[in-house]
Amino acid sequence: MELNQASNQRPAKKVARNLSEHREENEEQKVFTALELFEMGITEFPMLLDPIFPKAGLTVLAGSSDTGKSTFLRQMAIAIARGDEKFLGWTIKAEHNRVIYVSTEDDKIAISHLLNQTIDGNGDIQKLENLKYLFSLDNPFDELDAILSEYPADCIIIDAFSDLFPGEMNQANKVRTFMKPFFELVNRHNCLVIFLHHTGKRTEENPPSKNNLLGSQGIEGKARLVIELRRDPYDSSFRHLCIVKGNYVEDDLKTYSYKLLFKDRQFEMTDERADFDDLVVNPDEKQRIKEKKLARVVELKDKDMSFEEIAAQMNKEGLNISKSTAHNYYKEAERREAK
């Protein structure tokens, strides 16, 4: 009983440190007794971004094109590198405050542009040294292993999985073989690996699910956490972060999405969450709702209301819309009238 009480009272940071020390001391050990594992004293699962992202493991963030997947991961990486206490309201528990970002879809010119669009250059930018970008990898495992040996990091982001995987994504055995070295990387360096991936065509017509990932089930099968990021079906200014698989995430976090405002290349957390089933709308019904909103925007604009006032009024009426979408709808109405 005394041993249990002592373990349960152990601070989270001390637990994480003991875990790191244990890995270093037993790096080559592969067989453990239950007593050895018990005496590690892990009473709370170590998290990097509490309560969503684990401190170590393989994870996947997936979604259709142009949903903001890279933006989300870049914003998260910057928050960790700067030593922020929170990201979208979730607590950051970084050990090194360092991130390695492997970018295969954007080159250094594009990344420089994106960083300058989203970061205030007048603030403290020196901590951006903690975020390192790699734009090509010939041998991903060996190169990342060498970098982590000299430069311990909390997180590696692979953007995107399909560019590094050399084979056919529908072959589960080849996918699992490819991912196995990354699992070894996780164990060796006690870090989180996040793969950016894509969902299949027309999967947004289905509720969020781990089965929506493009390719083999071997991808989600090897990952401990799978998140689907998708557009709001009614308002393009919002995205929904859906935890569709989470081995170490509470069940109540996997039932409803986190609704995020996507504005000016930044994500902001809202107070709203949505049932996964509510994120699927019949195309005819979706068009009917759009036409209703468009007509209301025109009606309110004719009363000389600003788009900000229009959005506020329509949100009170339950016709959820952002200022920018209201503006786009009004422009569409003008184009229709001009024809």
C-alpha positions as CSV (number, residue, x, y, z in Angstrom):
1,M,0.0,0.0,0.0
2,E,2.8,2.5,0.9
3,L,4.5,1.8,-2.5
4,N,1.2,2.6,-4.3
5,Q,0.7,5.8,-2.4
6,A,4.2,6.9,-3.1
7,S,3.9,6.2,-6.8
8,N,0.5,8.0,-7.1
9,Q,2.0,11.1,-5.5
10,R,5.0,11.3,-7.8
11,P,5.0,14.6,-9.8
12,A,4.4,14.3,-13.5
13,K,7.7,16.0,-14.4
14,K,9.6,13.6,-12.1
15,V,7.9,10.7,-13.7
16,A,8.9,11.9,-17.2
17,R,12.5,12.4,-16.1
18,N,12.6,9.0,-14.5
19,L,11.3,7.5,-17.8
20,S,14.0,9.3,-19.8
21,E,16.7,8.1,-17.3
22,H,15.4,4.6,-17.4
23,R,15.6,4.6,-21.2
24,E,19.2,5.8,-21.2
25,E,20.3,3.2,-18.6
26,N,18.5,0.3,-20.3
27,E,18.8,1.3,-24.0
28,E,19.8,-2.2,-25.1
29,Q,17.5,-4.1,-22.7
30,K,14.6,-5.7,-24.5
31,V,13.1,-8.0,-21.8
32,F,11.7,-6.6,-18.6
33,T,10.0,-8.3,-15.6
34,A,6.6,-7.0,-14.5
35,L,8.3,-5.9,-11.3
36,E,10.8,-3.7,-13.2
37,L,8.0,-2.1,-15.2
38,F,5.9,-1.5,-12.1
39,E,8.9,0.1,-10.3
40,M,9.2,2.6,-13.1
41,G,6.3,4.3,-11.3
42,I,4.4,5.5,-14.4
43,T,1.1,6.4,-12.8
44,E,0.1,9.0,-15.4
45,F,0.8,8.5,-19.1
46,P,3.4,11.1,-20.2
47,M,2.0,13.7,-22.6
48,L,3.6,16.3,-24.8
49,L,0.4,18.2,-25.4
50,D,-2.0,17.3,-22.6
51,P,-4.5,15.7,-23.0
52,I,-4.1,15.0,-26.7
53,F,-0.6,14.2,-27.9
54,P,1.5,11.7,-26.0
55,K,5.1,12.4,-25.1
56,A,6.4,9.6,-27.3
57,G,4.9,7.4,-30.1
58,L,3.7,7.4,-33.7
59,T,0.8,9.6,-34.5
60,V,-1.1,10.6,-37.7
61,L,-2.8,13.9,-38.6
62,A,-4.9,13.4,-41.7
63,G,-7.3,15.3,-43.8
64,S,-8.3,16.3,-47.3
65,S,-6.3,18.8,-49.3
66,D,-6.4,22.5,-48.2
67,T,-7.8,21.9,-44.8
68,G,-4.8,23.5,-43.0
69,K,-3.0,20.4,-41.9
70,S,0.5,21.8,-42.4
71,T,-0.6,25.1,-40.8
72,F,-1.8,23.3,-37.7
73,L,1.4,21.4,-37.3
74,R,3.6,24.4,-38.0
75,Q,1.6,26.5,-35.4
76,M,2.0,23.6,-32.9
77,A,5.8,23.3,-33.6
78,I,6.3,27.1,-33.1
79,A,4.5,27.0,-29.8
80,I,6.7,24.1,-28.5
81,A,9.9,25.8,-29.8
82,R,9.0,29.1,-28.2
83,G,8.4,27.4,-24.9
84,D,4.7,28.5,-24.8
85,E,2.7,27.1,-21.9
86,K,-0.4,26.4,-24.0
87,F,-1.4,25.6,-27.6
88,L,-5.0,26.0,-28.4
89,G,-5.7,25.8,-24.7
90,W,-3.9,22.4,-24.2
91,T,-0.9,22.3,-21.9
92,I,2.5,21.9,-23.4
93,K,4.8,19.6,-21.4
94,A,7.9,19.7,-23.5
95,E,11.3,18.5,-22.2
96,H,13.6,20.1,-24.7
97,N,11.3,22.7,-26.5
98,R,12.7,21.5,-29.8
99,V,11.0,20.3,-33.0
100,I,12.4,18.8,-36.2
101,Y,10.1,19.5,-39.2
102,V,10.6,17.4,-42.3
103,S,9.0,19.4,-45.2
104,T,8.6,17.5,-48.5
105,E,5.8,19.6,-50.0
106,D,7.1,23.2,-49.3
107,D,10.7,24.4,-50.0
108,K,12.7,26.9,-48.0
109,I,11.3,29.9,-50.0
110,A,7.7,28.8,-49.2
111,I,8.4,28.1,-45.5
112,S,10.2,31.5,-45.1
113,H,7.1,33.2,-46.6
114,L,4.7,31.3,-44.4
115,L,6.8,32.0,-41.2
116,N,6.9,35.7,-42.0
117,Q,3.2,35.8,-42.6
118,T,2.3,34.3,-39.3
119,I,5.1,35.4,-36.8
120,D,5.5,38.9,-35.5
121,G,9.1,39.8,-36.3
122,N,9.1,42.5,-33.6
123,G,8.8,39.9,-30.8
124,D,11.3,37.4,-29.4
125,I,12.2,35.3,-32.5
126,Q,15.5,33.9,-31.2
127,K,13.7,30.8,-29.9
128,L,12.8,29.9,-33.5
129,E,16.3,28.3,-33.4
130,N,14.6,25.4,-31.6
131,L,12.6,24.6,-34.7
132,K,14.7,23.0,-37.4
133,Y,13.5,22.3,-41.0
134,L,14.7,19.5,-43.2
135,F,13.8,19.6,-46.9
136,S,15.1,16.2,-48.0
137,L,16.0,12.9,-46.5
138,D,17.7,10.1,-48.4
139,N,17.6,7.7,-45.5
140,P,15.0,9.0,-43.1
141,F,15.7,6.7,-40.1
142,D,19.5,6.9,-40.1
143,E,19.5,10.7,-40.7
144,L,16.9,11.5,-38.1
145,D,18.6,9.1,-35.6
146,A,21.9,11.0,-36.1
147,I,20.3,14.4,-35.7
148,L,18.4,13.4,-32.5
149,S,21.7,12.0,-31.0
150,E,23.2,15.4,-31.3
151,Y,20.0,17.5,-31.0
152,P,17.4,15.9,-28.7
153,A,13.9,17.0,-29.7
154,D,10.4,16.6,-28.3
155,C,8.8,16.1,-31.7
156,I,9.5,15.1,-35.3
157,I,6.9,16.2,-37.9
158,I,6.9,14.3,-41.3
159,D,5.1,16.4,-43.9
160,A,4.1,14.3,-45.7
161,F,4.0,10.5,-45.2
162,S,3.3,9.7,-48.9
163,D,6.5,11.5,-50.0
164,L,8.8,9.4,-47.8
165,F,7.0,6.1,-48.2
166,P,8.5,4.4,-51.3
167,G,6.0,1.6,-52.0
168,E,2.3,1.0,-52.6
169,M,0.2,2.4,-49.7
170,N,-2.4,-0.3,-50.0
171,Q,0.1,-3.1,-49.1
172,A,-0.2,-3.3,-45.3
173,N,3.0,-5.4,-44.8
174,K,5.1,-2.8,-46.7
175,V,3.6,0.1,-44.8
176,R,4.3,-1.6,-41.4
177,T,7.8,-2.4,-42.5
178,F,8.4,1.2,-43.4
179,M,7.0,2.5,-40.1
180,K,8.9,0.1,-37.9
181,P,12.2,2.0,-37.9
182,F,10.3,5.1,-36.8
183,F,8.9,3.2,-33.9
184,E,12.5,2.3,-33.0
185,L,13.4,5.9,-33.3
186,V,10.6,6.8,-30.8
187,N,11.9,4.2,-28.3
188,R,15.5,5.2,-28.7
189,H,15.0,9.0,-28.3
190,N,11.7,9.2,-26.3
191,C,10.1,11.6,-28.8
192,L,6.8,12.0,-30.7
193,V,6.7,11.4,-34.5
194,I,3.7,13.0,-36.3
195,F,3.0,11.9,-39.9
196,L,0.9,14.3,-41.9
197,H,-1.3,12.2,-44.2
198,H,-4.3,12.5,-46.5
199,T,-7.8,11.1,-46.4
200,G,-9.3,9.2,-49.3
201,K,-11.5,10.8,-52.0
202,R,-15.1,11.6,-51.0
203,T,-14.4,10.5,-47.4
204,E,-15.9,13.8,-46.2
205,E,-19.3,12.3,-47.1
206,N,-18.7,9.9,-44.2
207,P,-18.3,10.7,-40.5
208,P,-14.7,11.2,-39.3
209,S,-13.0,7.8,-38.9
210,K,-9.6,6.2,-38.8
211,N,-10.8,4.2,-41.9
212,N,-10.9,7.4,-43.9
213,L,-7.1,7.5,-44.2
214,L,-5.7,7.0,-47.7
215,G,-4.1,3.6,-48.3
216,S,-3.6,0.6,-46.0
217,Q,-4.9,0.1,-42.5
218,G,-1.3,-0.5,-41.6
219,I,-0.9,3.2,-41.2
220,E,-3.5,3.7,-38.5
221,G,-2.8,0.3,-37.1
222,K,0.8,1.3,-36.2
223,A,-0.2,4.7,-34.9
224,R,-1.2,5.2,-31.3
225,L,-3.1,8.5,-32.1
226,V,-5.0,9.3,-35.3
227,I,-6.6,12.7,-35.8
228,E,-8.7,13.8,-38.8
229,L,-8.9,17.5,-39.6
230,R,-11.9,18.5,-41.7
231,R,-13.8,21.5,-42.9
232,D,-17.0,22.6,-41.2
233,P,-19.8,21.5,-43.6
234,Y,-21.7,24.8,-43.2
235,D,-18.9,27.5,-42.8
236,S,-15.5,27.3,-44.5
237,S,-14.0,29.5,-41.8
238,F,-14.0,26.6,-39.4
239,R,-12.3,23.3,-39.1
240,H,-13.0,20.3,-36.9
241,L,-10.2,18.4,-35.1
242,C,-11.5,14.9,-34.6
243,I,-9.7,12.3,-32.6
244,V,-10.6,9.1,-34.4
245,K,-8.1,6.8,-32.6
246,G,-6.4,7.4,-29.3
247,N,-5.0,4.6,-27.2
248,Y,-4.2,6.9,-24.3
249,V,-6.9,9.5,-24.8
250,E,-10.0,9.6,-22.6
251,D,-13.1,8.3,-24.4
252,D,-15.1,11.5,-24.0
253,L,-12.5,13.3,-26.1
254,K,-13.1,10.9,-29.0
255,T,-16.9,11.5,-29.3
256,Y,-17.0,15.1,-30.3
257,S,-14.8,17.3,-32.5
258,Y,-12.9,20.4,-31.4
259,K,-14.2,23.2,-33.5
260,L,-11.4,25.6,-34.6
261,L,-11.6,29.0,-36.2
262,F,-9.2,29.1,-39.2
263,K,-8.3,32.7,-39.9
264,D,-5.2,34.5,-41.2
265,R,-3.2,31.3,-41.4
266,Q,-3.8,30.7,-37.7
267,F,-6.1,28.3,-35.7
268,E,-8.0,29.5,-32.7
269,M,-10.0,27.3,-30.3
270,T,-13.7,27.9,-30.0
271,D,-16.0,26.8,-27.1
272,E,-17.9,24.6,-29.5
273,R,-17.7,20.9,-30.1
274,A,-19.7,18.8,-32.6
275,D,-20.8,15.2,-32.8
276,F,-19.0,13.4,-35.6
277,D,-22.3,12.5,-37.3
278,D,-23.2,16.2,-37.5
279,L,-20.2,16.9,-39.7
280,V,-21.8,15.0,-42.6
281,V,-24.5,16.7,-44.6
282,N,-26.4,15.5,-47.7
283,P,-25.2,17.5,-50.7
284,D,-28.8,18.7,-51.5
285,E,-29.4,19.8,-47.9
286,K,-26.0,21.5,-47.8
287,Q,-26.9,23.5,-50.9
288,R,-30.3,24.4,-49.4
289,I,-28.7,25.8,-46.3
290,K,-26.2,27.8,-48.3
291,E,-29.0,29.3,-50.4
292,K,-30.8,30.3,-47.2
293,K,-27.7,31.9,-45.8
294,L,-27.0,33.7,-49.1
295,A,-30.4,35.2,-49.3
296,R,-30.2,36.4,-45.7
297,V,-26.8,38.0,-46.3
298,V,-28.3,40.0,-49.2
299,E,-31.3,41.0,-47.2
300,L,-29.2,42.3,-44.3
301,K,-26.7,44.0,-46.6
302,D,-29.5,45.9,-48.2
303,K,-30.2,47.3,-44.7
304,D,-26.6,48.8,-44.8
305,M,-25.3,46.4,-42.2
306,S,-21.5,45.7,-42.3
307,F,-20.4,42.1,-42.9
308,E,-19.3,41.9,-39.2
309,E,-22.8,43.0,-38.1
310,I,-24.4,40.5,-40.6
311,A,-22.4,37.6,-39.2
312,A,-23.3,38.6,-35.6
313,Q,-27.0,38.8,-36.5
314,M,-27.1,35.6,-38.4
315,N,-25.2,33.7,-35.7
316,K,-28.0,34.8,-33.3
317,E,-30.5,33.4,-35.7
318,G,-28.7,30.0,-35.8
319,L,-27.4,30.6,-39.3
320,N,-23.7,30.2,-38.3
321,I,-21.5,32.2,-40.6
322,S,-18.3,34.2,-40.4
323,K,-17.7,37.7,-41.6
324,S,-15.5,36.5,-44.5
325,T,-18.0,33.9,-45.6
326,A,-20.8,36.5,-45.5
327,H,-18.7,38.7,-47.7
328,N,-18.0,35.9,-50.1
329,Y,-21.8,35.0,-50.3
330,Y,-22.6,38.6,-51.1
331,K,-20.1,38.7,-53.9
332,E,-21.5,35.5,-55.2
333,A,-25.0,37.0,-55.2
334,E,-23.7,40.0,-57.1
335,R,-22.1,37.7,-59.7
336,R,-25.4,35.8,-60.1
337,E,-27.3,39.0,-60.6
338,A,-24.9,40.3,-63.2
339,K,-25.4,37.2,-65.4
